Amino acid sequence: MKIYLVGGAVRDRLLDYPVSERDWLVVGATPEIMLEQGYKPVGKDFPVFLHPQTHEEYALARTERKTAPGYKGFDVDANPRVTLEEDLLRRDLTINAMAIGEDGVLVDPFQGQRDLQNRILRHVSPAFSEDPVRILRVARFAARYAHLGFKVAAETRQLMQAMVNSGEADHLVAERVWAELNKALSETTPAAFFQTLKDCSALAAIFPEIQALFGVPQPAKYHPEIDTGVHSLMSLALAAKLSNKPEVRLAALLHDLGKALTDPQKWPSHHGHERKGLPVLEGFCRRLRVPKAYKTLCAQVMEYHTHCHRAYELRGDTLVDMLQAVGAFKSAEQLQDFLAACEADARGRTGFEEAEYPQAEYIKKAAQTALAVDTRQVLQDNLRGAQIGAAIQKLRSQAVNSFKQQYTLLPS
């Protein structure tokens, strides 16, 4: 029985990158031996155990044989004769197919360390094509390491394209797609996730709503980058700088989905795209089973991002209505998330990346003004139901109108 540190912990240790968790591989053991030593079984599809003290995962070395489409269509063999090299051979990328033994020696049969040094994401073997989730994993690793200069190897990109063309990507299930997407949104360069998928034609198969934005023009005066898909990825890149929250980043990415519905004869204008995109967003979230908090913020940003950009022009009652709609009176954090995504949209344009976005501070002060309104009198006026909300809204609108007048008199 031999134990090896494998996978991401080896990769990130060699990269001098933070190691978040450690995975261990056991060669030459059986489930009975693991149980005798106090390990707790947790694996459903193949033998995985938790260490009795550290609770880290220890998996028995195994091989896999493709038996059906999709990521679950495998026959697993975890007998004690499976070697370390055989186990590493079934892994996705060379940089993930390295191990360190208890003696500290690196085992690297597929030149993963070389690919780390050359900043290459390369598949280990043709067996890569047997699991469609690996398309998403490669894209996620691109999102994680793009800032370090990592690129997908040409032959790996071609293999991913072949998987899409053969329909293998059609077998991806919502839970796995969302899991990989959510992880990618939390990485350093999330836009690289979508660009990688686009480069191998997987974006159209997995996220058709986003693919539909590419090739849709916008007015060059306001969008020098012109292409709506390019703008959406630029907005995501800016959101990654402004917030570490995946829901903010997703909202920035999806805010313009409605522009794909514009009649091409009306291009590059996209009147009413904010509301047109809401049913598309609904379908996206339903298909991928996106959590409610993500969906809510995405819908708020989609519907009100142009209001946010035009905040100085809005009447007091319109501004208060927007603040109410985006949850500003319930949570300052909710308003901050909304503003971060809107700022990412405004700055996610060629030449505007370093621009200021004073609307955010203006809207925050307007919200503070509205919240400072004394509502005790309303509660004493024997009003009921919707009358109470309407009266409070009126007082807040009056306060925000006064704030607007004073704000325009302040020195710049």
JODANOR-V588272 format. One record per pair of residues at least 12 apart in sequence whose ideal C-beta (glycine too) atoms are under 6 Angstrom apart, sorted by sequence separation. I is the first residue (numbers start at 1). J is the second residue. If there is no record, write none. Layout:
# JODANOR-V588272
i/j
I/J
I/J
This chain:
# JODANOR-V588272
i/j
64/76
216/228
326/338
9/22
47/60
97/110
236/249
239/252
378/391
38/52
62/76
63/77
98/112
110/124
259/273
343/357
378/392
34/49
97/112
213/228
214/229
258/273
261/276
307/322
7/23
31/47
46/62
62/78
94/110
213/229
236/252
6/23
94/111
95/112
121/138
235/252
236/253
281/298
343/360
375/392
60/78
94/112
258/276
304/322
6/25
63/82
213/232
258/277
62/82
95/115
121/141
257/277
3/24
4/25
61/82
94/115
95/116
232/253
281/302
339/360
304/326
373/395
3/26
63/86
257/280
373/396
85/109
232/256
257/281
2/27
135/160
277/302
2/28
61/87
64/90
300/326
370/396
373/399
1/28
97/124
1/29
93/121
94/122
228/256
121/150
274/303
370/399
46/76
94/124
119/149
129/159
369/399
370/400
47/78
119/150
121/152
122/153
228/259
369/400
26/58
46/78
274/306
335/367
91/124
120/153
123/156
169/202
22/56
23/57
24/58
25/59
26/60
27/61
122/156
129/163
135/169
308/342
366/400
369/403
25/61
89/125
92/128
132/168
169/205
132/169
164/201
305/342
309/346
366/403
164/202
300/338
132/171
161/200
328/367
132/172
140/180
160/200
161/201
297/337
301/341
305/345
143/184
147/188
164/205
92/134
147/189
191/233
133/176
140/183
144/187
146/189
157/200
216/259
136/180
140/184
143/187
216/260
250/294
254/298
323/367
92/137
191/236
143/189
146/192
190/236
191/237
251/297
255/301
143/190
213/260
247/294
251/298
255/302
319/366
209/257
212/260
311/359
143/192
219/268
30/80
142/192
143/193
190/240
217/267
218/268
247/297
251/301
255/305
320/370
29/80
217/268
311/362
28/80
311/363
140/193
139/193
142/196
27/84
139/196
139/197
190/249
71/131
186/246
185/246
71/133
66/130
182/246
185/249
185/250
135/202
209/280
209/284
320/396
320/397
317/397
320/400
316/397
319/400
11/95
316/400
11/96
316/401
10/98
316/404
7/96
248/337
252/341
10/100
251/341
255/345
248/340
252/344
6/99
248/341
4/99
5/100
4/101
243/340
242/340
3/102
70/171
14/116
69/171
242/344
239/344
238/344
235/344
238/347
178/288
235/345
238/348
177/288
178/289
235/348
174/288
234/348
174/289
225/350
223/349
224/350
224/351
